[in-house]
Amino acid sequence: MVLQVQSSTYEAKTQEIAKQLLAVTQENRSFFASLRDQMRWDDKLLAWAMSNPGLRVQLFRFIDTLPALQSKSEIAAHLQEYLGEESVELPPALKGMLNFANPDSIPGQVAATTVGTAVETLAHKYIAGENIKQVIKTVERLRKEKMAFTIDLLGEAVITEAEAQSYLERYLELMQQLVEASKNWAAVPTIDEADGEKLPKVQVSVKLTAFYSQFDPLDAKGSEEKVSDRIRTLLRRAKELGAAVHFDMEQYAYKDITLSILKKLLLEEEFRQRTDIGITIQAYLRDSEQDAKDIISWLKQRSYPLTIRLVKGAYWDQETIKAAQKHWPQPVYNDKAATDANFEAITQLLLENHQYVYSAIGSHNVRSHARAIAIAESLNVPRRRFELQVLYGMGDKVAKALVDKGYRVRVYCPYGELLPGMAYLIRRLLENTANSSFLRQNLENRPVEELLAPPILKQSPPLPLPPLSPSLPRRDGY
Ligand SMILES: Cc1cc2nc3c(=O)[nH]c(=O)nc-3n(C[C@H](O)[C@H](O)[C@H](O)COP(=O)(O)OP(=O)(O)OC[C@H]3O[C@@H](n4cnc5c(N)ncnc54)[C@H](O)[C@@H]3O)c2cc1C
């Protein structure tokens, strides 16, 4: 049986707003812009990745190994090895470029330089800077465009306690430098205040697993103690500086322990009145609506609101493959429409409870944002209690359109060296080139009615949830 999940209450308004936003994202680009894009190799890599699934896999494998390759000859040899496989159908331009006899030859070196530079340019699209100085420049540009920011420090898996301590210290340094820089920033009323309340200009986003090298759901007590100590230090310093802190959500295995640690900590006397802190919920999880309800009940007891950032979830492939390999039931929905429908249901739940929770809607999907605006406007949700968020480099056009409509938009800016940032880059590329991705479908100029249609899903019974797993990759960005 096919089920129409959305109530029709907000649908007309959603469609009206979504059509306006979509029109802006689809505005004709100038002749020069499209000419420039035709010449760009980074855009070509993306287009190729979308055109052929076999090539997509090999291209992303190659990009993953790229930072470890030491010389142009190594890059050229790997290019041929990864992309020269018979199963990979190559576009003529790439085929021509890979047609060299040996990696040390001039054509080999040219291929290595061209592709290496293209990948670096691509990385710079999604990574807001390689160091604090660069990321400060980026956020200053964003502020000129009337956009707020949150900054994430990209990193490799935290394996030792020294690395976990260093992660904390780098965040303390980051906050300090940002706050120092912010003293010279001109005020932007639409993002620096709301309903008469001053909002922190600086916000950072952190991952709990990076605060303790042995973070493990099977050692909940030990993990909690170690992580909580470092978080207390972070939150105390953030308060002294006047910065806000948001907690990202990682893989499913860490979800319950993350929520449990944060709920306990944020009830402590010292932190209970803080309202400048946020938690993330992933709508692709089957238990996310219940989690959102539980957090709202908990916030009612706490008496002071926090932000919930609602996202769909970035580990879909990983969660699906892992559960299948281990013969566990899937923790995530297996139908994109189910995730979309759940996202809309939780958006509504959060906004209906705006006296207890500040909502931050994180997406690049025009319909998802339009739905949130339709509900917020219908319920007269105060501006302090509602904002829209995008990832750096992924939702530029929709972000600008939302700012022009008068909404507070926050851009999530990851920064760090390209090597630890590569996993983050691959995840963004996977997302942008997936068939089901809104951004890809919009680029393919699908009909407006299809792009903005309410999510429709087939009815199926919910699956039981899998047990926790102790051994997951960590800190690979999301
Ligand atoms: C500001 C911000 C902060 C973020 N923070 C986090 C975070 O802390 N943790 C995190 O995990 N992610 C985070 N993300 C990433 C987010 O989870 C999504 O990956 C990303 O935003 C893509 O979703 P969309 O709504 O933009 O696009 P859409 O194209 O509408 O949706 C794509 C998403 O749908 C889901 N999906 C895809 N295929 C299927 C399928 N077959 N069945 C079910 N579901 C499917 C996946 O979640 C996929 O990412 C953040 C995003 C933003 C904008």
The ligand as an SDF file (V2000), in Angstrom:
LIG
                    3D

 53 58  0  0  0  0  0  0  0  0999 V2000
   24.7590   22.3810    8.7120 C   0  0  0  0  0  0  0  0  0  0  0  0
   24.8350   20.9060    8.5360 C   0  0  0  0  0  0  0  0  0  0  0  0
   25.3550   20.1290    9.5510 C   0  0  0  0  0  0  0  0  0  0  0  0
   25.4220   18.7450    9.4020 C   0  0  0  0  0  0  0  0  0  0  0  0
   25.8040   17.9720   10.4720 N   0  0  0  0  0  0  0  0  0  0  0  0
   25.7470   16.6230   10.3750 C   0  0  0  0  0  0  0  0  0  0  0  0
   26.0280   15.7860   11.5050 C   0  0  0  0  0  0  0  0  0  0  0  0
   26.3610   16.2450   12.6110 O   0  0  0  0  0  0  0  0  0  0  0  0
   25.9510   14.4450   11.3260 N   0  0  0  0  0  0  0  0  0  0  0  0
   25.5880   13.8830   10.1260 C   0  0  0  0  0  0  0  0  0  0  0  0
   25.4920   12.6440   10.0360 O   0  0  0  0  0  0  0  0  0  0  0  0
   25.3360   14.6480    9.0400 N   0  0  0  0  0  0  0  0  0  0  0  0
   25.4070   15.9920    9.1300 C   0  0  0  0  0  0  0  0  0  0  0  0
   25.1260   16.7670    8.0280 N   0  0  0  0  0  0  0  0  0  0  0  0
   24.9940   16.1540    6.6800 C   0  0  0  0  0  0  0  0  0  0  0  0
   23.5670   15.7100    6.4330 C   0  0  0  0  0  0  0  0  0  0  0  0
   23.2890   14.6060    7.2690 O   0  0  0  0  0  0  0  0  0  0  0  0
   23.3000   15.2500    4.9960 C   0  0  0  0  0  0  0  0  0  0  0  0
   24.2360   14.3090    4.6480 O   0  0  0  0  0  0  0  0  0  0  0  0
   23.3170   16.2660    3.9330 C   0  0  0  0  0  0  0  0  0  0  0  0
   22.8430   17.4770    4.4030 O   0  0  0  0  0  0  0  0  0  0  0  0
   22.4870   15.7920    2.7150 C   0  0  0  0  0  0  0  0  0  0  0  0
   21.1140   15.8950    2.9540 O   0  0  0  0  0  0  0  0  0  0  0  0
   20.1780   16.9650    2.1850 P   0  0  0  0  0  0  0  0  0  0  0  0
   18.9350   17.1840    2.9520 O   0  0  0  0  0  0  0  0  0  0  0  0
   21.0150   18.1370    1.9410 O   0  0  0  0  0  0  0  0  0  0  0  0
   19.9600   16.3040    0.7630 O   0  0  0  0  0  0  0  0  0  0  0  0
   18.9420   15.2260    0.1740 P   0  0  0  0  0  0  0  0  0  0  0  0
   19.4580   14.9580   -1.1830 O   0  0  0  0  0  0  0  0  0  0  0  0
   17.5350   15.6350    0.3010 O   0  0  0  0  0  0  0  0  0  0  0  0
   19.1290   13.9460    1.0910 O   0  0  0  0  0  0  0  0  0  0  0  0
   20.2520   13.1280    1.0290 C   0  0  0  0  0  0  0  0  0  0  0  0
   20.2260   12.2850    2.2810 C   0  0  0  0  0  0  0  0  0  0  0  0
   19.1290   11.3630    2.2590 O   0  0  0  0  0  0  0  0  0  0  0  0
   19.4840   10.1750    2.9370 C   0  0  0  0  0  0  0  0  0  0  0  0
   19.3610    9.0430    1.9900 N   0  0  0  0  0  0  0  0  0  0  0  0
   19.9550    8.9170    0.7850 C   0  0  0  0  0  0  0  0  0  0  0  0
   19.6050    7.7590    0.1920 N   0  0  0  0  0  0  0  0  0  0  0  0
   18.7630    7.1230    1.0430 C   0  0  0  0  0  0  0  0  0  0  0  0
   18.0400    5.8770    1.0080 C   0  0  0  0  0  0  0  0  0  0  0  0
   18.1180    5.0460   -0.0210 N   0  0  0  0  0  0  0  0  0  0  0  0
   17.2560    5.5750    2.0750 N   0  0  0  0  0  0  0  0  0  0  0  0
   17.1450    6.3950    3.1380 C   0  0  0  0  0  0  0  0  0  0  0  0
   17.7930    7.5740    3.2270 N   0  0  0  0  0  0  0  0  0  0  0  0
   18.5990    7.9490    2.2030 C   0  0  0  0  0  0  0  0  0  0  0  0
   20.9270   10.3480    3.4060 C   0  0  0  0  0  0  0  0  0  0  0  0
   20.8900   10.8030    4.7490 O   0  0  0  0  0  0  0  0  0  0  0  0
   21.4640   11.4170    2.4760 C   0  0  0  0  0  0  0  0  0  0  0  0
   22.5450   12.1560    3.0470 O   0  0  0  0  0  0  0  0  0  0  0  0
   25.0190   18.1440    8.1760 C   0  0  0  0  0  0  0  0  0  0  0  0
   24.4920   18.9390    7.1480 C   0  0  0  0  0  0  0  0  0  0  0  0
   24.3730   20.2950    7.3180 C   0  0  0  0  0  0  0  0  0  0  0  0
   23.7590   21.1000    6.2280 C   0  0  0  0  0  0  0  0  0  0  0  0
  1  2  1  0
  2  3  1  0
  2 52  2  0
  3  4  2  0
  4  5  1  0
  4 50  1  0
  5  6  2  0
  6  7  1  0
  6 13  1  0
  7  8  2  0
  7  9  1  0
  9 10  1  0
 10 11  2  0
 10 12  1  0
 12 13  2  0
 13 14  1  0
 14 15  1  0
 14 50  1  0
 15 16  1  0
 16 17  1  0
 16 18  1  0
 18 19  1  0
 18 20  1  0
 20 21  1  0
 20 22  1  0
 22 23  1  0
 23 24  1  0
 24 25  2  0
 24 26  1  0
 24 27  1  0
 27 28  1  0
 28 29  2  0
 28 30  1  0
 28 31  1  0
 31 32  1  0
 32 33  1  0
 33 34  1  0
 33 48  1  0
 34 35  1  0
 35 36  1  0
 35 46  1  0
 36 37  1  0
 36 45  1  0
 37 38  2  0
 38 39  1  0
 39 40  1  0
 39 45  2  0
 40 41  1  0
 40 42  2  0
 42 43  1  0
 43 44  2  0
 44 45  1  0
 46 47  1  0
 46 48  1  0
 48 49  1  0
 50 51  2  0
 51 52  1  0
 52 53  1  0
M  END
$$$$
